[in-house]
Amino acid sequence: MMTILVTGSSGHLGEALVRRLRAEGAAVRGLDINPSPFTDVVGSITDPAVVERAMDGIAVVFHTATLHKPHVATHPPGDFVDTNINGTLALLERAVANKVSAFVFTSTTSAFGAALTAGQDEAAWITEDVRPVPRNIYGVTKVAAEDLCELYHRKRGLPVVVLRTSRFFPEDDDDPAKRAAYAPANMQAMELLYRRVDIADVVDAHLLASTRARVIGFDRFIVSATTPFKRGEARVLRHHLPAAIAAHFPDAATLFEARGWRMLQGIDRVYDNARARELLAWKPKHDFAHALERLRAGGDFRSEMAIAVGVKGYHDRAFEEGPYPVDMPH
């Protein structure tokens, strides 16, 4: 039986992958700098000895370990370079040596950065063809790591799939205005329209990517809940979102009102997952339509996996204002 490595196994996605793989009877090894019931090797991907030990006998790599956007205000840029670039490089080197069948790299839609709000008159329609314009060291290092993955495919023949995931964490929004105006579940249900994905669907995308990596060779995919909107609706989405929602879901406003929820008035971007659905045969289940279905039934729109993984946070301490400090643009 082949052994699968999951880096970042104490984090949201890493834990979810280990849970799923264990449930399916796979031989899986978790690696993380923090101990957890889902981590077998405790150590940093920046430590060559740790990487060598963790990669011993590995045939498939799911590389989810990273410093995230919430760390930008609490960690120096060099830490991002060490973890997101040098750590990824070390794993790629060992993956080539191991002749792994698939290296799946978890990236982020944050990589698109300033490209997300380039237009003010309509919502930006984001596909894989949009050129990233990173806003911060997090985005810069994730794009650089993606480029390393592509390089190792072209030069060394490593099968690599990059998945740019949108939001799947359950923590409160970092924007104080949104936290004040919207309950977390309210905001996260709205985000399924354009910038959120359930962690169970993210796991599905990763597993599919690993089975198709050899055929694909190298590619990047956006992993976000399927939007109900079309590109031609971009203008109304930017300024009159409730009207656009009503056109697709006539009872959505009533369902929201019954919960005491509010609707956003406009959105600035839409992540289009069509390429992932086509080339990975990915079929995400937890979209806005599913959320409304669960609201009609009086239930929770999150998957069982999302509920099981729960809230983890990104720091080992609490902050007075917000779930984490925000690095303000200069």
C-alpha positions as CSV (number, residue, x, y, z in Angstrom):
1,M,0.0,0.0,0.0
2,M,1.4,3.4,-0.9
3,T,2.0,5.9,1.8
4,I,0.5,9.5,1.6
5,L,2.1,12.5,3.3
6,V,-0.1,15.4,4.5
7,T,1.8,18.5,5.5
8,G,0.1,20.9,7.8
9,S,-1.9,18.0,9.4
10,S,-2.8,19.9,12.5
11,G,-4.4,22.7,10.5
12,H,-8.0,22.9,9.1
13,L,-7.4,21.3,5.7
14,G,-4.6,19.0,6.8
15,E,-6.7,17.5,9.5
16,A,-9.7,17.1,7.1
17,L,-7.5,15.2,4.6
18,V,-6.1,12.9,7.3
19,R,-9.6,12.2,8.6
20,R,-10.8,11.3,5.2
21,L,-7.8,9.2,4.2
22,R,-7.8,7.3,7.5
23,A,-11.6,6.6,7.1
24,E,-10.8,5.2,3.6
25,G,-8.1,2.9,5.0
26,A,-5.2,4.7,3.4
27,A,-1.7,4.7,4.8
28,V,-1.3,8.3,5.7
29,R,1.4,10.2,7.5
30,G,0.7,13.7,9.0
31,L,3.5,16.3,9.3
32,D,3.1,19.5,11.3
33,I,5.1,21.9,13.5
34,N,2.3,21.5,16.1
35,P,1.3,18.1,17.6
36,S,-2.2,16.8,17.2
37,P,-4.1,13.5,16.9
38,F,-3.7,13.8,13.1
39,T,0.1,14.5,13.2
40,D,2.7,11.6,13.1
41,V,5.8,13.7,12.6
42,V,6.2,16.9,14.6
43,G,8.6,19.3,13.0
44,S,9.0,22.1,10.5
45,I,9.1,21.7,6.7
46,T,12.1,24.2,6.9
47,D,14.1,21.5,8.7
48,P,15.8,19.2,6.2
49,A,16.1,16.3,8.6
50,V,12.4,16.5,9.4
51,V,11.5,16.6,5.7
52,E,13.7,13.6,4.9
53,R,12.2,11.6,7.7
54,A,8.6,12.6,6.8
55,M,9.1,11.8,3.1
56,D,10.6,8.4,3.6
57,G,8.6,5.9,1.5
58,I,6.0,8.5,0.4
59,A,4.3,8.1,-2.9
60,V,1.8,11.0,-2.8
61,V,2.1,14.4,-1.2
62,F,-0.6,16.8,-0.1
63,H,1.2,20.0,0.8
64,T,-1.1,22.2,2.8
65,A,1.4,23.5,5.4
66,T,1.9,27.3,5.1
67,L,2.0,30.6,6.9
68,H,-1.3,32.2,6.2
69,K,-2.7,35.7,5.7
70,P,-3.5,35.9,9.5
71,H,0.3,35.7,10.2
72,V,1.2,38.7,8.1
73,A,0.9,41.1,11.0
74,T,2.6,38.8,13.5
75,H,5.5,37.2,11.6
76,P,8.4,38.8,9.7
77,P,8.6,38.4,5.9
78,G,11.6,36.0,6.3
79,D,9.4,33.5,8.0
80,F,7.1,33.4,5.0
81,V,10.0,32.9,2.7
82,D,11.4,30.1,4.9
83,T,8.1,28.3,5.2
84,N,6.2,28.9,2.0
85,I,9.1,29.0,-0.4
86,N,12.1,27.1,1.1
87,G,9.8,24.5,2.8
88,T,8.0,23.9,-0.5
89,L,11.3,23.6,-2.3
90,A,12.6,21.0,0.2
91,L,9.5,18.9,-0.3
92,L,9.7,19.2,-4.1
93,E,13.3,17.9,-4.0
94,R,12.4,14.9,-1.9
95,A,9.3,14.3,-4.1
96,V,11.5,14.1,-7.2
97,A,13.9,11.7,-5.4
98,N,11.0,9.5,-4.3
99,K,9.4,9.6,-7.8
100,V,6.1,10.4,-6.3
101,S,3.0,9.9,-8.4
102,A,1.4,13.2,-7.4
103,F,2.3,16.4,-5.6
104,V,-0.8,18.4,-4.8
105,F,0.0,22.0,-3.6
106,T,-2.6,23.9,-1.7
107,S,-2.4,27.6,-2.7
108,T,-4.9,30.4,-2.3
109,T,-7.2,32.7,-4.2
110,S,-5.5,35.5,-2.1
111,A,-2.7,35.1,-4.6
112,F,-4.8,37.1,-7.1
113,G,-4.5,40.1,-4.7
114,A,-5.1,43.5,-6.3
115,A,-6.6,41.8,-9.4
116,L,-9.7,41.0,-7.4
117,T,-10.8,44.6,-7.2
118,A,-9.4,46.0,-10.4
119,G,-12.8,47.3,-11.6
120,Q,-15.3,49.4,-9.6
121,D,-18.3,49.3,-11.9
122,E,-18.7,45.5,-11.9
123,A,-17.6,42.5,-10.0
124,A,-14.2,41.0,-11.2
125,W,-14.7,37.6,-12.8
126,I,-11.8,35.5,-11.6
127,T,-10.6,32.5,-13.6
128,E,-7.2,30.9,-13.8
129,D,-6.3,33.2,-16.7
130,V,-6.3,36.3,-14.4
131,R,-2.7,37.3,-13.6
132,P,-2.0,37.4,-9.8
133,V,-1.0,40.8,-8.3
134,P,-0.1,39.8,-4.7
135,R,-0.9,42.4,-2.0
136,N,1.4,41.1,0.7
137,I,4.2,38.7,1.6
138,Y,1.7,35.9,1.9
139,G,0.5,36.3,-1.6
140,V,4.0,36.8,-3.0
141,T,5.4,33.6,-1.4
142,K,2.4,31.5,-2.4
143,V,2.8,32.6,-6.0
144,A,6.5,31.9,-5.8
145,A,5.8,28.4,-4.4
146,E,3.4,27.8,-7.3
147,D,6.1,28.8,-9.8
148,L,8.5,26.4,-8.1
149,C,6.0,23.6,-8.5
150,E,5.7,24.4,-12.2
151,L,9.5,24.5,-12.6
152,Y,9.8,21.1,-11.0
153,H,7.3,19.7,-13.4
154,R,9.0,21.2,-16.4
155,K,12.6,20.5,-15.4
156,R,12.2,17.3,-13.4
157,G,9.0,15.8,-14.6
158,L,7.2,15.9,-11.3
159,P,3.4,15.6,-11.6
160,V,2.0,18.7,-9.8
161,V,-1.5,20.1,-9.4
162,V,-1.9,23.5,-7.7
163,L,-5.2,24.2,-6.1
164,R,-6.1,27.8,-5.3
165,T,-8.6,27.5,-2.6
166,S,-11.0,30.2,-1.5
167,R,-12.1,30.6,2.1
168,F,-13.0,27.5,4.0
169,F,-12.0,28.5,7.6
170,P,-14.9,28.9,10.1
171,E,-13.3,31.8,12.0
172,D,-14.9,35.2,12.2
173,D,-14.2,37.7,9.4
174,D,-11.2,39.9,10.0
175,D,-13.1,43.0,8.8
176,P,-14.6,44.7,12.0
177,A,-17.4,46.3,10.0
178,K,-18.5,42.9,8.6
179,R,-18.2,41.3,12.1
180,A,-20.5,44.0,13.5
181,A,-23.1,43.7,10.7
182,Y,-23.2,40.0,10.0
183,A,-23.2,36.9,12.2
184,P,-20.5,34.5,11.1
185,A,-22.9,32.0,9.6
186,N,-24.7,34.8,7.8
187,M,-21.5,36.1,6.3
188,Q,-20.2,32.6,5.4
189,A,-23.5,31.6,3.7
190,M,-23.3,34.8,1.6
191,E,-19.7,34.0,0.7
192,L,-20.7,30.7,-0.9
193,L,-22.0,32.9,-3.7
194,Y,-18.6,34.1,-4.7
195,R,-15.6,33.5,-2.4
196,R,-16.1,30.4,-0.1
197,V,-15.9,26.7,-0.3
198,D,-16.8,23.9,2.2
199,I,-13.8,22.0,3.5
200,A,-15.4,18.7,2.5
201,D,-15.4,19.8,-1.1
202,V,-11.8,21.0,-0.8
203,V,-10.8,17.5,0.3
204,D,-12.6,16.0,-2.7
205,A,-10.7,18.4,-5.0
206,H,-7.4,17.3,-3.5
207,L,-8.1,13.6,-3.8
208,L,-9.2,14.0,-7.4
209,A,-6.2,16.1,-8.2
210,S,-3.9,13.3,-6.8
211,T,-5.5,10.7,-9.1
212,R,-5.2,12.9,-12.2
213,A,-1.8,14.5,-11.6
214,R,0.1,12.2,-13.9
215,V,-2.2,12.8,-16.8
216,I,-2.4,16.6,-16.2
217,G,1.3,17.0,-15.6
218,F,1.0,20.5,-14.2
219,D,-2.0,22.9,-13.9
220,R,-3.6,25.4,-11.6
221,F,-7.2,25.3,-10.5
222,I,-9.6,27.6,-8.6
223,V,-11.4,25.6,-5.8
224,S,-14.4,27.6,-4.7
225,A,-18.1,26.8,-4.4
226,T,-19.9,26.9,-7.7
227,T,-21.4,30.4,-8.2
228,P,-25.0,30.6,-9.5
229,F,-24.1,33.7,-11.4
230,K,-22.9,34.3,-15.0
231,R,-20.3,36.7,-16.2
232,G,-22.9,38.9,-17.8
233,E,-24.3,39.7,-14.3
234,A,-21.1,41.3,-13.1
235,R,-22.5,44.8,-13.0
236,V,-25.6,44.0,-11.0
237,L,-23.5,41.9,-8.7
238,R,-21.4,44.9,-7.8
239,H,-24.2,47.2,-7.0
240,H,-27.5,45.3,-6.6
241,L,-26.7,41.9,-5.3
242,P,-30.1,41.2,-3.6
243,A,-31.8,41.6,-6.9
244,A,-29.4,39.2,-8.6
245,I,-30.0,36.7,-5.8
246,A,-33.8,37.1,-6.0
247,A,-33.6,36.3,-9.7
248,H,-32.0,32.9,-9.0
249,F,-33.5,32.2,-5.5
250,P,-36.9,33.9,-5.0
251,D,-37.3,32.7,-1.4
252,A,-33.7,33.5,-0.3
253,A,-34.6,36.9,1.3
254,T,-37.5,35.3,3.3
255,L,-35.2,32.5,4.5
256,F,-32.6,35.0,5.6
257,E,-35.1,37.2,7.4
258,A,-36.4,34.2,9.3
259,R,-32.9,33.8,10.7
260,G,-32.4,37.5,11.4
261,W,-29.8,37.5,8.6
262,R,-28.9,40.3,6.2
263,M,-27.8,40.3,2.6
264,L,-24.7,41.9,1.2
265,Q,-25.6,44.8,-1.1
266,G,-22.7,44.1,-3.6
267,I,-19.7,41.9,-4.1
268,D,-16.4,42.8,-5.7
269,R,-15.4,39.5,-7.3
270,V,-16.6,36.0,-8.3
271,Y,-14.3,33.0,-8.3
272,D,-15.2,30.8,-11.3
273,N,-14.5,27.1,-10.7
274,A,-15.5,25.8,-14.1
275,R,-12.0,24.6,-15.0
276,A,-11.7,22.4,-11.9
277,R,-15.1,20.9,-12.5
278,E,-14.3,20.1,-16.1
279,L,-10.7,18.8,-15.8
280,L,-10.8,17.3,-12.3
281,A,-14.3,16.0,-12.6
282,W,-14.9,17.8,-9.3
283,K,-18.5,18.1,-8.1
284,P,-18.7,20.4,-5.1
285,K,-21.9,19.9,-3.2
286,H,-22.0,22.7,-0.7
287,D,-23.0,25.8,-2.6
288,F,-25.4,28.6,-1.9
289,A,-28.4,26.5,-3.2
290,H,-27.4,23.8,-0.7
291,A,-27.2,26.3,2.1
292,L,-30.7,27.5,1.3
293,E,-31.9,23.9,1.2
294,R,-30.5,23.4,4.7
295,L,-32.1,26.7,5.9
296,R,-35.5,25.5,4.7
297,A,-35.0,22.3,6.7
298,G,-33.8,24.3,9.7
299,G,-30.4,22.7,9.6
300,D,-26.7,23.7,9.5
301,F,-25.4,24.3,5.9
302,R,-21.9,23.2,6.8
303,S,-20.7,19.7,6.0
304,E,-20.1,17.1,8.7
305,M,-16.4,17.5,8.0
306,A,-16.5,21.2,8.6
307,I,-18.3,20.7,11.9
308,A,-15.9,18.0,13.0
309,V,-12.7,20.1,12.2
310,G,-14.2,23.2,13.8
311,V,-12.5,26.4,14.7
312,K,-8.7,26.3,15.2
313,G,-7.5,29.8,14.9
314,Y,-4.1,30.7,13.6
315,H,-2.2,31.8,16.7
316,D,-1.6,30.4,20.1
317,R,-3.1,33.4,21.8
318,A,-6.2,35.5,21.6
319,F,-6.4,39.1,20.5
320,E,-8.6,41.9,21.9
321,E,-9.9,43.1,18.5
322,G,-10.8,40.5,15.9
323,P,-9.7,36.9,15.4
324,Y,-6.2,38.1,14.4
325,P,-4.4,41.4,13.8
326,V,-4.7,42.7,10.3
327,D,-1.7,44.1,8.3
328,M,-3.0,47.4,6.9
329,P,-1.9,48.3,3.4
330,H,0.4,51.3,3.1
